[in-house]
Amino acid sequence: MPIGGKKQLPIAIEKENAVVQSTISGRDWELPGMWNRMFEQRVIREFSPEAIEKVASLDGAESLSWCYGCGKCVPVCPVDIVGEYGPRKIFRKVQTGMDLFESSDLWLCTTCMNCLRVCPKEVDMVQIMPAAREVAVSNGNVPNELQDVFEKTFRYGNALGENPRRRSAWTKDAGVPVRILSKDPSPVDVLFYVEDYWSYHPRGKQAAQAFARIMTSLGIDWAILGPEEKTIGDSQRLAGEKGLFEALMDDVVATLDKYEFSRIVTPDPHGFNALAKEYPKRGHTFDAYHYTQLLAPLVDKIEWKKELDYTVTFHDPCYLGRHNGEYDAPRKLIEAIPGLRFTEMERCRENGYCCGGGGGGMWLDGFTANHTTQRLSERRVIEAAQTGSDVLAVCCPYEVSRFEDAAKSTGNEQLKIKDIVELIDEAMGYTAE
């Protein structure tokens, strides 16, 4: 009771043993004194808070210090499922003296955002990791695989180190005319921003050709930049090269300003994320779409020529789903394809499992192999195969090559990896198995 206007703290009387009766079951429970002591405050005395403050002082990384150790992030972290990871574990390590800027833990996070989805304190690894990586990059503490990608991107404008003049080489086998704005700069409705893997990777080029045929068949007025295109560079930003990202952004915006278009569409969820979120923060706003968002409203206009006798499951890209909230457009396209039988994996939509390619992870498989029991892409392929599906459908350029390699390494070669546009293209009668 309050005494003199002040609350009087209760006097704790601890007994070595006490018996209480459950109000639910009526059973007696013994509660020894040790239970009270378990709730006493625990103070870390062996370490100073300097390591936490060093990270939390970075712009964007403040939330690391908000962690209170509930552990909800750990079971949903895709890296922890194949290793020992999670924001709570990182917080504890830093709290007890680990230098995050020098640790391998800095590079294992794929910025998939599943931890932030469940964190009651909103500890945001999508902001913390790029901020800490930026410091590591400036100190020269970068895995060799990633440094190689940074150098290729700086020199050639793409992560694969390919000749920019070959950006549009895929168009030769598209089977439809492809307009390149540098040759025909008149206004266009849809600017197709192809990005690196659909421009250069053999399997990516097949998807780009399929998308070109689909857009043309739907009567969409579209064009590409061709040799003028450079990567939007969002994965490089998340991997710590903020300066490179901003230099790329300046070049990209300068190129886009030369042409008149209504909408910009890309197959890359990472590029879409930058156009939708990062470019506007810096004053550059576009009407941006992922290709599934462009096609989904037009699905009733597609002229199907054949049924596909496949059972299909679908992998949600982290940067299309959790980061940008788009789960329905890909599924609408899959479910519209005649003959397909669609089945979900247990981890899907908001709790979809990460392929391992985000946040620079696309180029760090060799590095992460020393810290995990299997690649995230291998784990995901096993989950897809367990559904009994014939096809694992994807809609991110990173995933076809990642999952095809994982299907081979896990002995699941029977599982075919196809982009959604390849399935649509096949059902429209353009391509076959």
Sequence and secondary structure as in RCSB ss.txt:
>XXXX:A:sequence
MPIGGKKQLPIAIEKENAVVQSTISGRDWELPGMWNRMFEQRVIREFSPEAIEKVASLDGAESLSWCYGCGKCVP
VCPVDIVGEYGPRKIFRKVQTGMDLFESSDLWLCTTCMNCLRVCPKEVDMVQIMPAAREVAVSNGNVPNELQDVF
EKTFRYGNALGENPRRRSAWTKDAGVPVRILSKDPSPVDVLFYVEDYWSYHPRGKQAAQAFARIMTSLGIDWAIL
GPEEKTIGDSQRLAGEKGLFEALMDDVVATLDKYEFSRIVTPDPHGFNALAKEYPKRGHTFDAYHYTQLLAPLVD
KIEWKKELDYTVTFHDPCYLGRHNGEYDAPRKLIEAIPGLRFTEMERCRENGYCCGGGGGGMWLDGFTANHTTQR
LSERRVIEAAQTGSDVLAVCCPYEVSRFEDAAKSTGNEQLKIKDIVELIDEAMGYTAE
>XXXX:A:secstr
 EETTEE        S  EEE TTT  EEE  THHHHHTS     SS THHHHHHHTSTT GGGGG     THHH
H HHHHTSS  HHHHHHHHHTT  GGGSGGGGT     HHHHH TT   HHHHHHHHHHHHHHTT   HHHHHHH
HHHHHHSSTT   GGGTTGGGGGSSS   BTTT  S EEEEE   HHHHHSHHHHHHHHHHHHHHHHTT  EEB 
GGG     HHHHHTT HHHHHHHHHHHHHHHTTS EEEEEES HHHHHIIIIIHHHTT    EEEHHHHHGGGGG
G         EEEE   TTTTTTT   HHHHHHHHHSTT EE   SS GGG    S GGGGGG HHHHTTTSSS 
HHHHHHHHHHTTT SEEEE SHHHHHHHHHHHHHTT TTSEEEEHHHHHHHHTTS   
